[in-house]
Amino acid sequence: MSLLNTVKLEKLTIRCFNNAQREINFYKRQVEVESFSFMFNPETYSQYYENKYDRKQGINTSGRKAMYSFTLPERISLKLILDDTKVTEYQSLASLTASFGGASEPNVYQRVQDFLTKTCYMDGEIHEPKYLKLVWGQLNFDCRLGSVNVNYTLFDEHGRALRAELDTVCKV
């Protein structure tokens, strides 16, 4: 057996929590954490760090050196892909199961709505969007979703979306 057959590919997972500590609340019977996994890992992600400097100076004075003012919260941007083109063995097996009376897989539009519900929309219990933890390899990033731009890029003959690209920005 080769090494390639024994290694499991780790998938990017976004875990969703109702509290800033990102802990499971046993008192409210929240035992399971909501999560969202992606079939395709991002090709790249970008982390942003930014400091702000103040250059204010008085009238009729010479130039002043930049004085540190504050540091903006860290942020990360990811392009995430949801695909329903049946290009992988996993999806083909899932679609075969569905065609023989098994549970059908949600389509791309439904998965985008699920993503938005779990990460973007206000949660009625905490009256704000959920707290997130991005987990993938060495990436372990506590954040909130700052923005997401959904681009539907491939469609079937009936106009149903087969692929969506989610350009996300998450902030600490």
Contact map, one row per residue, 1 for C-alpha under 8 A:
1110110000000000000000000000000000000000000000000000000000000000000000000000000000000000000000000000000000000000000000000000000000000000000000000000000000000000000000000000
1111110000000000000000000000000000000000000000000000000000000000000000000000000000000000000000000000000000000000000000000000000000000000000000000000000000000000000000000000
1111111000000000000000000000000000000000000000000000000000000000000000000000000000000000000000000000000000000000000000000000000000000000000000000000000000000000000000000000
0111111000000000000000000000000000000000000000000000000000000000000000000000000000000000000000000000000000000000000000000000000000000000000000000000000000000000000000000000
1111111100000000000000000000000000000000000000000000000000000000000000000000000000000000000000000000000000000000000000000000000000000000000000000000000000000000000000000000
1111111100000000000000000000000000000000000000000000000000000000000000000000000000000000000000000000000000000000000000000000000000000000000000000000000000000000000000000000
0011111110000000000000000000000000000000000000000000000000000000000000000000000000000000000000000000000000000000000000000000000000000000000000000000000000000000000000000000
0000111111000000000000000000000000000000000000000000000000000000000000000000000000000000000000000000000000000000000000000000000000000000000000000000000000000000000000000000
0000001111100000000000000000000000000000000000000000000000000000000000000000000000000000000000000000000000000000000000000000000000000000000000000000000000000000000000000000
0000000111110000000000000000000000000000000000000000000000000000000000000000000000000000000000000000000000000000000000000000000000000001100000000000000000000000000000000000
0000000011111000000000000000000000001111100000000000000000000000000000000000000000000000000000000000000000000000000000000000000000000001000000000000000000000000000000000000
0000000001111100000000000000000000001100110000000000000000000000000000000000000000000000000000000000000000000000000000000000000000000111000000000000000000000000000000000000
0000000000111110000000000000000000111100000000000000000000000000000000000000000000000000000000000000000000000000000000000000000000000111000000000000000000000000000000000000
0000000000011111000000000000000000111000000000000000000000000000000000000000000000000000000000000000000000000000000000000000000000011110000000000000000000000000000000000000
0000000000001111100000000000000011110000000000000000000000000000000000000000000000000000000000000000000000000000000000000000000000011110000000000000000000000000000000000000
0000000000000111110001000000000011100000000000000000000000000000000000000000000000000000000000000000000000000000000001100000000001111000000000000000000000000000000000000000
0000000000000011111101110000000011000000000000000000000000000000000000000000000000000000000000000000000000000000000000000000000001110000000000000000000000000000000000000000
0000000000000001111101000000000000000000000000000000000000000000000000000000000000000000000000000000000000000000000000000000010001100000000000000000000000000000000000000000
0000000000000000111111100000000000000000000000000000000000000000000000000000000000000000000000000000000000000000000000000000000001100000000000000000000000000000000000000000
0000000000000000111111100000000000000000000000000000000000000000000000000000000000000000000000000000000000000000000000000000000000100000000000000000000000000000000000000000
0000000000000000001111100000000000000000000000000000000000000000000000000000000000000000000000000000000000000000000000000000000000000000000000000000000000000000000000000000
0000000000000001111111110000000000000000000000000000000000000000000000000000000000000000000000000000000000000000000000000000000000111000000000000000000000000000000000000000
0000000000000000101111111000000000000000000000000000000000000000000000000000000000000000000000000000000000000000000000000000000000000000000000000000000000000000000000000000
0000000000000000100001111100011110000000000000000000000000000000000000000000000000000000000000000000000000000000000000000000000000000000000000000000000000000000000000000000
0000000000000000000000111111111000000000000000000000000000000000000000000000000000000000000000000000000000000000000000000000000000000000000000000000000000000000000000000000
0000000000000000000000011111111000000000000000000000000000000000000000000000000000000000000000000000000000000000000000000000000000000000000000000000000000000000000000000000
0000000000000000000000001111110000000000000000000000000000000000000000000000000000000000000000000000000000000000000000000000000000000000000000000000000000000000000000000000
0000000000000000000000001111110000000000000000000000000000000000000000000000000000000000000000000000000000000000000000000000000000000000000000000000000000000000000000000000
0000000000000000000000001111111000000000000000000000000000000000000000000000000000000000000000000000000000000000000000000000000000000000000000000000000000000000000000000000
0000000000000000000000011111111110000000000000000000000000000000000000000000000000000000000000000000000000000000000000000000000000000000000000000000000000000000000000000000
0000000000000000000000011100111110000000000000000000000000000000000000000000000000000000000000000000000000000000000000000000000000000000000000000000000000000000000000000000
0000000000000000000000010000011111000000000000000000000000000000000000000000000000000000000000000000000000000000000000000000000000000000000000000000000000000000000000000000
0000000000000011100000010000011111100000000000000000000000000000000000000000000000000000000000000000000000000000000000000000000000000000000000000000000000000000000000000000
0000000000000011100000000000000111110000000000000000000000000000000000000000000000000000000000000000000000000000000001000000000000000000000000000000000000000000000000000000
0000000000001111000000000000000011111000000000000000000000000000000000000000000000000000000000000000000000000000000001000000000000000000000000000000000000000000000000000000
0000000000001110000000000000000001111100000000000000000000000000000000000000000000000000000000000000000000000000001001000000000000000000000000000000000000000000000000000000
0000000000111100000000000000000000111110000000000000000000000000000000000000000000000000000000000000000000000000000000000000000000000000000000000000000000000000000000000000
0000000000111000000000000000000000011111100000000000000000000000000000000000000111000000000000000000000000000000000000000000000000000000000000000000000000000000000000000000
0000000000100000000000000000000000001111100000000000000000000000000000000000000011100000000000000000000000000000000000000000000000000000000000000000000000000000000000000000
0000000000100000000000000000000000000111110000000000000000000000000000000000000111000000000000000000000000000000000000000000000000000000000000000000000000000000000000000000
0000000000110000000000000000000000000111111000000000000000000000000000000000000110000000000000000000000000000000000000000000000000000000000000000000000000000000000000000000
0000000000010000000000000000000000000001111110000000000000000000000000000000011110000000000000000000000000000000000000000000000000000000000000000000000000000000000000000000
0000000000000000000000000000000000000000111110000000000000000000000000000000001000000000000000000000000000000000000000000000000000000000000000000000000000000000000000000000
0000000000000000000000000000000000000000011111000000000000000000000000000000011000000000000000000000000000000000000000000000000000000000000000000000000000000000000000000000
0000000000000000000000000000000000000000011111100000000000000000000000000001111000000000000000000000000000000000000000000000000000000000000000000000000000000000000000000000
0000000000000000000000000000000000000000000111110000000000000000000000000001110000000000000000000000000000000000000000000000000000000000000000000000000000000000000000000000
0000000000000000000000000000000000000000000011111000000000000000000000000111100000000000000000000000000000000000000000000000000000000000000000000000000000000000000000000000
0000000000000000000000000000000000000000000001111100000000000000000000000111000000000000000000000000000000000000000000000000000000000000000000000000000000000000000000000000
0000000000000000000000000000000000000000000000111110000000000000000000011110000000000000000000000000000000000000000000000000000000000000000000000000000000000000000000000000
0000000000000000000000000000000000000000000000011111000000000000000000111100000000000000000000000000000000000000000000000000000000000000000000000000000000000000000000000000
0000000000000000000000000000000000000000000000001111100000000000000111110000000000000000000000000000000000000000000000000000000000000000000000000000000000000000000000000000
0000000000000000000000000000000000000000000000000111110000000000000111110000000000000000000000000000000000000000000000000000000000000000000000000000000000000000000000000000
0000000000000000000000000000000000000000000000000011111000000000011111000000000000000000000000000000000000000000000000000000000000000000000000000000000000000000000000000000
0000000000000000000000000000000000000000000000000001111100000000011110000000000000000000000000000000000000000000000000000000000000000000000000000000000000000000000000000000
0000000000000000000000000000000000000000000000000000111110000001111000000000000000000000000000000000000000000000000000000000000000000000000000000000000000000000000000000000
0000000000000000000000000000000000000000000000000000011111000001000000000000000000000000000000000000000000000000000000000000000000000000000000000000000000000000000000000000
0000000000000000000000000000000000000000000000000000001111101111000000000000000000000000000000000000000000000000000000000000000000000000000000000000000000000000000000000000
0000000000000000000000000000000000000000000000000000000111111000000000000000000000000000000000000000000000000000000000000000000000000000000000000000000000000000000000000000
0000000000000000000000000000000000000000000000000000000011111000000000000000000000000000000000000000000000000000000000000000000000000000000000000000000000000000000000000000
0000000000000000000000000000000000000000000000000000000001111100000000000000000000000000000000000000000000000000000000000000000000000000000000000000000000000000000000000000
0000000000000000000000000000000000000000000000000000000011111110000000000000000000000000000000000000000000000000000000000000000000000000000000000000000000000000000000000000
0000000000000000000000000000000000000000000000000000000010011111000000000000000000000000000000000000000000000000000000000000000000000000000000000000000000000000000000000000
0000000000000000000000000000000000000000000000000000000010001111100000000000000000000000000000000000000000000000000000000000000000000000000000000000000000000000000000000000
0000000000000000000000000000000000000000000000000000001110000111110000000000000000000000000000000000000000000000000000000000000000000000000000000000000000000000000000000000
0000000000000000000000000000000000000000000000000000001000000011111000000000000000000000000000000000000000000000000000000000000000000000000000000000000000000000000000000000
0000000000000000000000000000000000000000000000000000111000000001111100000000000000000000000000000000000000000000000000000000000000000000000000000000000000000000000000000000
0000000000000000000000000000000000000000000000000000111000000000111110000000000000000000000000000000000000000000000000000000000000000000000000000000000000000000000000000000
0000000000000000000000000000000000000000000000000011110000000000011111000000000000000000000000000000000000000000000000000000000000000000000000000000000000000000000000000000
0000000000000000000000000000000000000000000000000011110000000000001111100000000000000000000000000000000000000000000000000000000000000000000000000000000000000000000000000000
0000000000000000000000000000000000000000000000000011100000000000000111110000000000000000000000000000000000000000000000000000000000000000000000000000000000000000000000000000
0000000000000000000000000000000000000000000000000111000000000000000011111000000000000000000000000000000000000000000000000000000000000000000000000000000000000000000000000000
0000000000000000000000000000000000000000000000001111000000000000000001111100000000000000000000000000000000000000000000000000000000000000000000000000000000000000000000000000
0000000000000000000000000000000000000000000000001100000000000000000000111110000000000000000000000000000000000000000000000000000000000000000000000000000000000000000000000011
0000000000000000000000000000000000000000000000111100000000000000000000011111000000000000000000000000000000000000000000000000000000000000000000000000000000000000000000000011
0000000000000000000000000000000000000000000000111000000000000000000000001111100000000000000000000000000000000000000000000000000000000000000000000000000000000000000000001111
0000000000000000000000000000000000000000000011110000000000000000000000000111110000000000000000000000000000000000000000000000000000000000000000000000000000000000000000001110
0000000000000000000000000000000000000000000011100000000000000000000000000011111000000000000000000000000000000000000000000000000000000000000000000000000000000000000000111100
0000000000000000000000000000000000000000010111000000000000000000000000000001111100000000000000000000000000000000000000000000000000000000000000000000000000000000000001111000
0000000000000000000000000000000000000000011110000000000000000000000000000000111110000000000000000000000000000000000000000000000000000000000000000000000000000000000011110000
0000000000000000000000000000000000000101110000000000000000000000000000000000011111000000000000000000000000000000000000000000000000000000000000000000000000000000000011110000
0000000000000000000000000000000000000111110000000000000000000000000000000000001111100000000000000000000000000000000000000000000000000000000000000000000000000000001111000000
0000000000000000000000000000000000000111000000000000000000000000000000000000000111110000000000000000000000010011000000000000000000000000000000000000000000000000001111000000
0000000000000000000000000000000000000010000000000000000000000000000000000000000011111100000000000000000000010000000000000000000000000000000000000000000000000000011100000000
0000000000000000000000000000000000000000000000000000000000000000000000000000000001111110001000000000000000110000000000000000000000000000000000000000000000000000011000000000
0000000000000000000000000000000000000000000000000000000000000000000000000000000000111110000000000000000000000000000000000000000000000000000000000000000000000000011000000000
0000000000000000000000000000000000000000000000000000000000000000000000000000000000111111101100100000000000000000000000000000000000000000000000000000000000000000000000000000
0000000000000000000000000000000000000000000000000000000000000000000000000000000000011111101100000000000000000000000000000000000000000000000000000000000000000000000000000000
0000000000000000000000000000000000000000000000000000000000000000000000000000000000000111111100000000000000000000000000000000000000000000000000000000000000000000000000000000
0000000000000000000000000000000000000000000000000000000000000000000000000000000000000111111110000000000000000000000000000000000000000000000000000000000000000000000000000000
0000000000000000000000000000000000000000000000000000000000000000000000000000000000000001111111000000000000000000000000000000000000000000000000000000000000000000000000000000
0000000000000000000000000000000000000000000000000000000000000000000000000000000000010111111111100000000000000000000000000000000000000000000000000000000000000000000000000000
0000000000000000000000000000000000000000000000000000000000000000000000000000000000000111111111110000000000000000000000000000000000000000000000000000000000000000000000000000
0000000000000000000000000000000000000000000000000000000000000000000000000000000000000000111111111000000000000000000000000000000000000000000000000000000000000000000000000000
0000000000000000000000000000000000000000000000000000000000000000000000000000000000000000011111111100000110000000000000000000000000000000000000000000000000000000000000000000
0000000000000000000000000000000000000000000000000000000000000000000000000000000000000100001111111110000110000000000000000000000000000000000000000000000000000000000000000000
0000000000000000000000000000000000000000000000000000000000000000000000000000000000000000000111111111000000000000000000000000000000000000000000000000000000000000000000000000
0000000000000000000000000000000000000000000000000000000000000000000000000000000000000000000011111111111100000000000000000000000000000000000000000000000000000000000000000000
0000000000000000000000000000000000000000000000000000000000000000000000000000000000000000000001111111111110000000000000000000000000000000000000000000000000000000000000000000
0000000000000000000000000000000000000000000000000000000000000000000000000000000000000000000000111111110100000000000000000000000000000000000000000000000000000000000000000000
0000000000000000000000000000000000000000000000000000000000000000000000000000000000000000000000011111110000000000000000000000000000000000000000000000000000000000000000000000
0000000000000000000000000000000000000000000000000000000000000000000000000000000000000000000000001111111000000000000000000000000000000000000000000000000000000000000000000000
0000000000000000000000000000000000000000000000000000000000000000000000000000000000000000000000001111111100000000000000000000000000000000000000000000000000000000000000000000
0000000000000000000000000000000000000000000000000000000000000000000000000000000000000000000000001100111110000000000000000000000000000000000000000000000000000000000000000000
0000000000000000000000000000000000000000000000000000000000000000000000000000000000000000000001101110011111000000000000000000000000000000000000000000000000000000000000000000
0000000000000000000000000000000000000000000000000000000000000000000000000000000000000000000001100100001111100000000000000000000000000000000000000000000000000000000000000000
0000000000000000000000000000000000000000000000000000000000000000000000000000000000000000000000000000000111110110000000000000000000000000000000000000000000000000000000000000
0000000000000000000000000000000000000000000000000000000000000000000000000000000000010000000000000000000011111110000000000000000000000000000000000000000000000000110000000000
0000000000000000000000000000000000000000000000000000000000000000000000000000000001110000000000000000000001111111000000000000000000000000000000000000000000000000111100000000
0000000000000000000000000000000000000000000000000000000000000000000000000000000000000000000000000000000000111111100000000000000000000000000000000000000000000000100000000000
0000000000000000000000000000000000000000000000000000000000000000000000000000000000000000000000000000000001111111110000000000000000000000000000000000000000000000000000000000
0000000000000000000000000000000000000000000000000000000000000000000000000000000001000000000000000000000001111111111000000000000000000000000000000000000000000000000000000000
0000000000000000000000000000000000000000000000000000000000000000000000000000000001000000000000000000000000011111111100000000000000000000000000000000000000000000000100000000
0000000000000000000000000000000000000000000000000000000000000000000000000000000000000000000000000000000000001111111110000000000000000000000000000000000000000000000000000000
0000000000000000000000000000000000000000000000000000000000000000000000000000000000000000000000000000000000000111111111000000000000000000000000000000000000000000000000000000
0000000000000000000000000000000000010000000000000000000000000000000000000000000000000000000000000000000000000011111111110000000000000000000000000000000000000000000000000000
0000000000000000000000000000000000000000000000000000000000000000000000000000000000000000000000000000000000000001111111111000000000000000000000000000000000000000000000000000
0000000000000000000000000000000000000000000000000000000000000000000000000000000000000000000000000000000000000000111111111100000000000000000000000000000000000000000000000000
0000000000000001000000000000000001110000000000000000000000000000000000000000000000000000000000000000000000000000011111111000000001000000000000000000000000000000000000000000
0000000000000001000000000000000000000000000000000000000000000000000000000000000000000000000000000000000000000000001111111000000011110000000000011000000000000000000000000000
0000000000000000000000000000000000000000000000000000000000000000000000000000000000000000000000000000000000000000001111111100000011000000000000001010000000000000000000000000
0000000000000000000000000000000000000000000000000000000000000000000000000000000000000000000000000000000000000000000111111110000110000000000000000000000000000000000000000000
0000000000000000000000000000000000000000000000000000000000000000000000000000000000000000000000000000000000000000000010011111011111000000000000000000000000000000000000000000
0000000000000000000000000000000000000000000000000000000000000000000000000000000000000000000000000000000000000000000000001111111111000000000000000000000000000000000000000000
0000000000000000000000000000000000000000000000000000000000000000000000000000000000000000000000000000000000000000000000000111111100000000000000000000000000000000000000000000
0000000000000000000000000000000000000000000000000000000000000000000000000000000000000000000000000000000000000000000000000011111000000000000000000000000000000000000000000000
0000000000000000010000000000000000000000000000000000000000000000000000000000000000000000000000000000000000000000000000000111111111000000000000000000000000000000000000000000
0000000000000000000000000000000000000000000000000000000000000000000000000000000000000000000000000000000000000000000000000111111110000000000000000000000000000000000000000000
0000000000000000000000000000000000000000000000000000000000000000000000000000000000000000000000000000000000000000000000001111011111000000000000000000000000000000000000000000
0000000000000000000000000000000000000000000000000000000000000000000000000000000000000000000000000000000000000000000000111110011111100000000000010000000000000000000000000000
0000000000000001111000000000000000000000000000000000000000000000000000000000000000000000000000000000000000000000000001110110010111110000000000010000000000000000000000000000
0000000000000001111101000000000000000000000000000000000000000000000000000000000000000000000000000000000000000000000000100000000011111000000001110000000000000000000000000000
0000000000000111100001000000000000000000000000000000000000000000000000000000000000000000000000000000000000000000000000100000000001111100000001111000000000000000000000000000
0000000000000111000001000000000000000000000000000000000000000000000000000000000000000000000000000000000000000000000000000000000000111110000111100000000000000000000000000000
0000000000011110000000000000000000000000000000000000000000000000000000000000000000000000000000000000000000000000000000000000000000011111001111100000000000000000000000000000
0000000000011110000000000000000000000000000000000000000000000000000000000000000000000000000000000000000000000000000000000000000000001111111110000000000000000000000000000000
0000000001111000000000000000000000000000000000000000000000000000000000000000000000000000000000000000000000000000000000000000000000000111111100000000000000000000000000000000
0000000001000000000000000000000000000000000000000000000000000000000000000000000000000000000000000000000000000000000000000000000000000011111100000000000000000000000000000000
0000000000000000000000000000000000000000000000000000000000000000000000000000000000000000000000000000000000000000000000000000000000000011111100000000000000000000000000000000
0000000000000000000000000000000000000000000000000000000000000000000000000000000000000000000000000000000000000000000000000000000000000111111110000000000000000000000000000000
0000000000000000000000000000000000000000000000000000000000000000000000000000000000000000000000000000000000000000000000000000000000001111111111000000000000000000000000000000
0000000000000000000000000000000000000000000000000000000000000000000000000000000000000000000000000000000000000000000000000000000000001110001111100000000000000000000000000000
0000000000000000000000000000000000000000000000000000000000000000000000000000000000000000000000000000000000000000000000000000000000111100000111110000000000000000000000000001
0000000000000000000000000000000000000000000000000000000000000000000000000000000000000000000000000000000000000000000000000000000000111100000011111000000000000000000000000111
0000000000000000000000000000000000000000000000000000000000000000000000000000000000000000000000000000000000000000000000100000000011110000000001111100000000000000000000000111
0000000000000000000000000000000000000000000000000000000000000000000000000000000000000000000000000000000000000000000000110000000000010000000000111111000000000000000000011110
0000000000000000000000000000000000000000000000000000000000000000000000000000000000000000000000000000000000000000000000000000000000000000000000011111000000000000000000011110
0000000000000000000000000000000000000000000000000000000000000000000000000000000000000000000000000000000000000000000000010000000000000000000000001111100000000000000000011100
0000000000000000000000000000000000000000000000000000000000000000000000000000000000000000000000000000000000000000000000000000000000000000000000001111110000000000000001111000
0000000000000000000000000000000000000000000000000000000000000000000000000000000000000000000000000000000000000000000000000000000000000000000000000011111000000000000001110000
0000000000000000000000000000000000000000000000000000000000000000000000000000000000000000000000000000000000000000000000000000000000000000000000000001111100000000000111100000
0000000000000000000000000000000000000000000000000000000000000000000000000000000000000000000000000000000000000000000000000000000000000000000000000000111110000000000111000000
0000000000000000000000000000000000000000000000000000000000000000000000000000000000000000000000000000000000000000000000000000000000000000000000000000011111100000111110000000
0000000000000000000000000000000000000000000000000000000000000000000000000000000000000000000000000000000000000000000000000000000000000000000000000000001111100000111110000000
0000000000000000000000000000000000000000000000000000000000000000000000000000000000000000000000000000000000000000000000000000000000000000000000000000000111110000111100000000
0000000000000000000000000000000000000000000000000000000000000000000000000000000000000000000000000000000000000000000000000000000000000000000000000000000111111111111000000000
0000000000000000000000000000000000000000000000000000000000000000000000000000000000000000000000000000000000000000000000000000000000000000000000000000000001111111110000000000
0000000000000000000000000000000000000000000000000000000000000000000000000000000000000000000000000000000000000000000000000000000000000000000000000000000000111111000000000000
0000000000000000000000000000000000000000000000000000000000000000000000000000000000000000000000000000000000000000000000000000000000000000000000000000000000111111000000000000
0000000000000000000000000000000000000000000000000000000000000000000000000000000000000000000000000000000000000000000000000000000000000000000000000000000000111111100000000000
0000000000000000000000000000000000000000000000000000000000000000000000000000000000000000000000000000000000000000000000000000000000000000000000000000000000111111110000000000
0000000000000000000000000000000000000000000000000000000000000000000000000000000000000000000000000000000000111000000000000000000000000000000000000000000111110011111100000000
0000000000000000000000000000000000000000000000000000000000000000000000000000000000111000000000000000000000110000000000000000000000000000000000000000000111110001111100000000
0000000000000000000000000000000000000000000000000000000000000000000000000000000011111000000000000000000000010000000000000000000000000000000000000000000111100000111110000000
0000000000000000000000000000000000000000000000000000000000000000000000000000000011100000000000000000000000010001000000000000000000000000000000000000011111000000111111000000
0000000000000000000000000000000000000000000000000000000000000000000000000000001111000000000000000000000000000000000000000000000000000000000000000000011110000000001111100000
0000000000000000000000000000000000000000000000000000000000000000000000000000011111000000000000000000000000000000000000000000000000000000000000000001111000000000000111110000
0000000000000000000000000000000000000000000000000000000000000000000000000000111100000000000000000000000000000000000000000000000000000000000000000001110000000000000011111000
0000000000000000000000000000000000000000000000000000000000000000000000000000111100000000000000000000000000000000000000000000000000000000000000001111100000000000000001111100
0000000000000000000000000000000000000000000000000000000000000000000000000011110000000000000000000000000000000000000000000000000000000000000000001111000000000000000000111110
0000000000000000000000000000000000000000000000000000000000000000000000000011100000000000000000000000000000000000000000000000000000000000000000111110000000000000000000011111
0000000000000000000000000000000000000000000000000000000000000000000000001111000000000000000000000000000000000000000000000000000000000000000000111100000000000000000000001111
0000000000000000000000000000000000000000000000000000000000000000000000001110000000000000000000000000000000000000000000000000000000000000000001110000000000000000000000000111
